[in-house]
Amino acid sequence: NRIKDVKRDIARIKTILRERQLAMEME
């Protein structure tokens, strides 16, 4: 299902961005 793959990619990107933001706040 293409829509499901897109949602999965969006969730992955959001997770990466959140982790990156947390890492920046840690510094």
C-alpha distances in whole Angstrom, upper triangle without the diagonal:
4,6,5,6,9,10,11,13,15,16,17,19,20,21,23,25,26,27,29,31,32,33,35,37,38,40
4,5,5,6,9,10,11,12,14,15,17,18,20,21,23,24,26,27,29,30,32,33,35,36,38
4,5,5,6,9,10,11,12,14,15,16,18,20,21,22,24,26,27,29,30,31,33,35,37
4,5,5,6,9,10,11,12,14,15,17,18,20,21,23,24,26,27,29,30,32,33,35
4,5,5,6,9,10,10,12,14,15,17,18,20,21,22,24,26,27,29,30,32,33
4,5,5,6,9,10,10,12,14,15,16,18,20,21,22,24,26,27,28,30,32
4,5,5,6,9,10,10,12,14,15,16,18,20,21,22,24,26,27,29,31
4,5,5,6,9,10,11,12,14,15,17,18,20,21,23,24,26,27,29
4,5,5,6,9,10,11,12,14,15,16,18,20,21,22,24,26,27
4,5,5,6,9,10,10,12,14,15,16,18,20,21,22,24,26
4,5,5,6,9,10,10,12,14,15,16,18,20,21,23,25
4,5,5,6,9,10,11,12,14,15,16,18,20,21,23
4,5,5,6,8,10,10,12,14,15,16,18,20,21
4,5,5,6,9,10,10,12,14,15,16,18,20
4,5,5,6,9,10,11,12,14,15,17,19
4,5,5,6,9,10,10,12,14,15,17
4,5,5,6,9,10,10,12,14,16
4,5,5,6,9,10,11,12,15
4,5,5,6,9,10,10,13
4,5,5,6,9,10,11
4,5,5,6,9,10
4,5,5,6,9
4,5,5,7
4,5,5
4,6
4
